[in-house]
């Protein structure tokens, strides 16, 4: 019997090199960060003034993926931390040879009216981009209509199902200002009024307009609203290839009524409805639609109706006269929803002096 079994040599593991340790740490960090960005929370920057004055250019936000439920990756083979384009070399940051079907994990709630939502820009399904859904540009707007709602604008006021919708606290639009003599530019600056240099229609909130009226040399401050029946070229359902779309005399201030599609809702397809829902049926729900004489064929089958497979939303910017939104390109499909904007963690003003660039009052502010 071997009485020295306790004296066997202990197995030793080879120590990792410093390079291997750093490589493993970087790989782990990339995987962890990718999972967090995909399924939990992601940072986002406001690039345009379409949400002013609720959100300002230079606001840095955290966007929650879990509120509405995170999407599973639809274009899974992609370069980490690049959305759709590689920096510097400007090539695609993803491979579209593998595209998966849309699925969403359970979330805390559905998208609600009034939510500030980040979503993929639907029009990048078209030329020249032809991008997959999850690689389309990120947009941020406020949800004004949810599936099944009937929405309209009357003199710039949004109505949903016949009732006036609450106006966002930072909503602003263009005003016509009449004054005796020149207006001191510092007044505009103090009231955070924009587009006043060389413009006859400066942009401001209702509160700023009320404050401006109090100055002695101001004769009137009136919202600049497009008249009813004054159709605007390019407003949805504008389609250069479908002239009947122009039968709607809608504009950005007087629009609709329009019914937002809901999953399972069946719409009758006729000369009135077809221009509005054609894009959703063909581009977003991937059907072929043909018109042969008076007949409508979907996927080769004659029909006079269509039942939607997805829910849709109506998104608008709070800066009503400087926002490219659903009034121009229509509905946002549910598979384009990215997440809910939660709070501002940093705000940077490029136009301010160096020591005043950080907007301290906006840091860690919630988004209403």
Secondary structure by P-SEA (a helix, b strand, c coil): cccccccccccccccccaaaaaaaaaaaaaaaaaaaacccccccccccccccccccccbbbbbbccccbbbcccccccccccccccccccccccccccccccccccccccccccccccccccccccccccccccccbbbbbbbcccccbbbbbcccccccccccccccccbbbbbbbbbcccccaaaaaaacccccccccbbbbcaaaaaaaaacccccccccccccccccccccccccccccccccccccccccccbbbbcccbbbbbccccccccccccccccbbbbbbcccbbbcccccccccccccccbbbbbccccccccccccccccccccccccccccbbbbccccccccccccccccccc
